[in-house]
Amino acid sequence: MKAEQSTAKIIDGKAVARAMRDKQRARVEALMAKGVTPGLAVVLVGDNPASALYVSNKVKACEAVGIKSISHRHPATITNEELLVLIGKLNADPNVHGILVQLPLPPHIDMAKVLETIAPEKDVDGFHLYNVGALVVGRQIFPPCTPYGVMNLLEHENIPIEGRNVVVVGASNIVGKPMALMLMARDATVAICHAKTRDLAQFTILADILVVAAGVPKLILPQMVKTGAVVIDVGINRLPNGKVVGDVDFEGVSKKASYITPVPGGVGPMTIAMLLENTIQSAERTAEGH
Ligand code: NAD
């Protein structure tokens, strides 16, 4: 018997990120012609293998478009004070247009203080309170990379947002909350669900656009999704067998949704693309004298 075909269009985040990279390379060349080489400082503390992998992927992506990335690797024994001094130096360095501190940080480090010490005009992750506040009032200076990537995927597919019911599952500071704010800024009606939400399905079933960022494999099953919904799966989960999956039951939900992002190859590649975007934008602002 022939296997049932999926009906949803699969949004190819890798291809969208690749197309963005070509444009980004051209923008970097234009900046270099003006004597500005975009520079991203990446700070890695400790030896968490997942963080090291993320950092090396970011460094490679920078190199691919011509951004100069400067890695600062420090043992987990670095003190709060030493880390703040390093950030102060990067803030003052005119060759650095973006500063990224890879999270999580060791428990003895005051993460909030570290993020607040990064100069807001170099905060390419968008985690500084100033940039978070900008997002709340509908200004996007450095939109956080993962939700910014989701917005770009929706735009790329010409998916209308205004007036639509959007449900965001997950309310973290780095994904769920900024995601909801960005969608609200585009006049969607947004509901945010989280681990304490009672009867998740009664919310998700109403969504025209469902964004899931919970970190729970198979959290979203087909019966929780409205027929024709756009489903964006931000989750990245490694199963005991080594397979990487999202939060959505891809096989089942792709038969009901109109669009769906795969994991891997959906939102993930966009996150890095948007980091490059923010860094280039920062360098462009410098070149324009802002
Ligand atoms: P987090 O742990 O900080 O937050 C998870 C959120 O999901 C919380 O608000 C929590 O209340 C909610 N949640 C947990 N279980 C739930 C449940 N059963 N029902 C409803 N809500 C639930 O995680 P995060 O940093 O926001 O990341 C979320 C997921 O997205 C993770 O899988 C992470 O790996 C992934 N992620 C992917 C990218 C990417 O580039 N694709 C970037 C960042 C995070």
Residues whose N, C-alpha, C, O or C-beta is under 5 A from the ligand:
A	BS01	NAD	T146 G170 A171 S172 V175 G176 C193 H194 A195 A213 A214 G215 V216 V234 G235 I236 N237 V267 G268 T271
